[in-house]
Amino acid sequence: MPQNGRQKTNYIFLTEKGKNELKNIAEIFSDIENTALKGLNIEEKDNFLKTLNKVKINLEEFYNEH
């Protein structure tokens, strides 16, 4: 916190170009996800994502310990 006791807040916003790029990126990630999970049923997708989340948590814990 600054010495005078006030916190300064800065806001940033995407430009129109940035908003368009964000849409493009979201579409690309959606395509990648659909391709990666193609052929998996709902239960298989759910199990995969739960397992992947556990791996992520393990790696975060490892990173925080070192």
Distance bins in CASP14 RR format, pairs under 12 A and 6 or more apart:
PFRMAT RR
TARGET T0000
AUTHOR 0000-0000-0000
RMODE 2
METHOD distances of the structure
MODEL  1
1 7 1 0 1 0 0 0 0 0 0 0 0
1 8 0 0 0 0 1 0 0 0 0 0 0
2 8 1 0 0 1 0 0 0 0 0 0 0
2 9 0 0 0 0 0 1 0 0 0 0 0
12 18 0 0 0 0 0 1 0 0 0 0 0
13 19 0 0 0 0 1 0 0 0 0 0 0
13 22 0 0 0 0 0 1 0 0 0 0 0
14 20 0 0 0 0 1 0 0 0 0 0 0
14 21 0 0 0 0 1 0 0 0 0 0 0
14 22 1 0 0 1 0 0 0 0 0 0 0
14 23 0 0 0 0 0 1 0 0 0 0 0
14 25 0 0 0 0 0 1 0 0 0 0 0
15 21 0 0 0 0 1 0 0 0 0 0 0
15 22 0 0 0 0 0 1 0 0 0 0 0
16 22 0 0 0 0 0 1 0 0 0 0 0
16 23 0 0 0 0 0 1 0 0 0 0 0
17 23 0 0 0 0 0 1 0 0 0 0 0
17 24 0 0 0 0 0 1 0 0 0 0 0
18 24 0 0 0 0 1 0 0 0 0 0 0
18 25 0 0 0 0 1 0 0 0 0 0 0
18 26 0 0 0 0 0 1 0 0 0 0 0
19 25 0 0 0 0 0 1 0 0 0 0 0
19 26 0 0 0 0 0 1 0 0 0 0 0
20 26 0 0 0 0 0 1 0 0 0 0 0
20 27 0 0 0 0 0 1 0 0 0 0 0
21 27 0 0 0 0 0 1 0 0 0 0 0
21 28 0 0 0 0 0 1 0 0 0 0 0
22 28 0 0 0 0 0 1 0 0 0 0 0
22 29 0 0 0 0 0 1 0 0 0 0 0
23 29 0 0 0 0 0 1 0 0 0 0 0
23 30 0 0 0 0 0 1 0 0 0 0 0
24 30 0 0 0 0 0 1 0 0 0 0 0
24 31 0 0 0 0 0 1 0 0 0 0 0
25 31 0 0 0 0 0 1 0 0 0 0 0
25 32 0 0 0 0 0 1 0 0 0 0 0
26 32 0 0 0 0 0 1 0 0 0 0 0
26 33 0 0 0 0 0 1 0 0 0 0 0
27 33 0 0 0 0 0 1 0 0 0 0 0
27 34 0 0 0 0 0 1 0 0 0 0 0
28 34 0 0 0 0 0 1 0 0 0 0 0
28 35 0 0 0 0 0 1 0 0 0 0 0
29 35 0 0 0 0 0 1 0 0 0 0 0
29 36 0 0 0 0 0 1 0 0 0 0 0
30 36 0 0 0 0 0 1 0 0 0 0 0
30 37 0 0 0 0 0 1 0 0 0 0 0
31 37 0 0 0 0 0 1 0 0 0 0 0
31 38 0 0 0 0 0 1 0 0 0 0 0
32 38 0 0 0 0 0 1 0 0 0 0 0
33 40 0 0 0 0 0 1 0 0 0 0 0
33 45 0 0 0 0 1 0 0 0 0 0 0
33 48 0 0 0 0 0 1 0 0 0 0 0
33 49 0 0 0 0 0 1 0 0 0 0 0
33 52 0 0 0 0 0 1 0 0 0 0 0
34 40 0 0 0 0 0 1 0 0 0 0 0
34 45 0 0 0 0 0 1 0 0 0 0 0
36 44 0 0 0 0 0 1 0 0 0 0 0
36 45 0 0 0 0 1 0 0 0 0 0 0
36 48 0 0 0 0 1 0 0 0 0 0 0
36 49 0 0 0 0 0 1 0 0 0 0 0
36 52 0 0 0 0 0 1 0 0 0 0 0
37 44 0 0 0 0 1 0 0 0 0 0 0
37 45 1 0 1 0 0 0 0 0 0 0 0
37 46 0 0 0 0 0 1 0 0 0 0 0
37 47 0 0 0 0 0 1 0 0 0 0 0
37 48 1 0 0 1 0 0 0 0 0 0 0
37 49 0 0 0 0 1 0 0 0 0 0 0
37 52 0 0 0 0 0 1 0 0 0 0 0
38 44 0 0 0 0 0 1 0 0 0 0 0
38 45 0 0 0 0 0 1 0 0 0 0 0
39 45 0 0 0 0 1 0 0 0 0 0 0
39 48 0 0 0 0 0 1 0 0 0 0 0
40 46 0 0 0 0 1 0 0 0 0 0 0
40 47 0 0 0 0 1 0 0 0 0 0 0
40 48 1 0 0 1 0 0 0 0 0 0 0
40 49 0 0 0 0 0 1 0 0 0 0 0
41 47 0 0 0 0 1 0 0 0 0 0 0
41 48 0 0 0 0 0 1 0 0 0 0 0
42 48 0 0 0 0 0 1 0 0 0 0 0
42 49 0 0 0 0 0 1 0 0 0 0 0
43 49 0 0 0 0 0 1 0 0 0 0 0
43 50 0 0 0 0 0 1 0 0 0 0 0
44 50 0 0 0 0 0 1 0 0 0 0 0
44 51 0 0 0 0 0 1 0 0 0 0 0
45 51 0 0 0 0 0 1 0 0 0 0 0
45 52 0 0 0 0 0 1 0 0 0 0 0
46 52 0 0 0 0 0 1 0 0 0 0 0
46 53 0 0 0 0 0 1 0 0 0 0 0
47 53 0 0 0 0 0 1 0 0 0 0 0
47 54 0 0 0 0 0 1 0 0 0 0 0
48 54 0 0 0 0 0 1 0 0 0 0 0
48 55 0 0 0 0 0 1 0 0 0 0 0
49 55 0 0 0 0 0 1 0 0 0 0 0
49 56 0 0 0 0 0 1 0 0 0 0 0
50 56 0 0 0 0 0 1 0 0 0 0 0
50 57 0 0 0 0 0 1 0 0 0 0 0
51 57 0 0 0 0 0 1 0 0 0 0 0
51 58 0 0 0 0 0 1 0 0 0 0 0
52 58 0 0 0 0 0 1 0 0 0 0 0
52 59 0 0 0 0 0 1 0 0 0 0 0
53 59 0 0 0 0 0 1 0 0 0 0 0
53 60 0 0 0 0 0 1 0 0 0 0 0
54 60 0 0 0 0 0 1 0 0 0 0 0
54 61 0 0 0 0 0 1 0 0 0 0 0
55 61 0 0 0 0 0 1 0 0 0 0 0
55 62 0 0 0 0 0 1 0 0 0 0 0
56 62 0 0 0 0 0 1 0 0 0 0 0
56 63 0 0 0 0 0 1 0 0 0 0 0
57 63 0 0 0 0 0 1 0 0 0 0 0
57 64 0 0 0 0 0 1 0 0 0 0 0
58 64 0 0 0 0 0 1 0 0 0 0 0
58 65 0 0 0 0 0 1 0 0 0 0 0
59 65 0 0 0 0 0 1 0 0 0 0 0
59 66 0 0 0 0 0 1 0 0 0 0 0
60 66 0 0 0 0 0 1 0 0 0 0 0
END
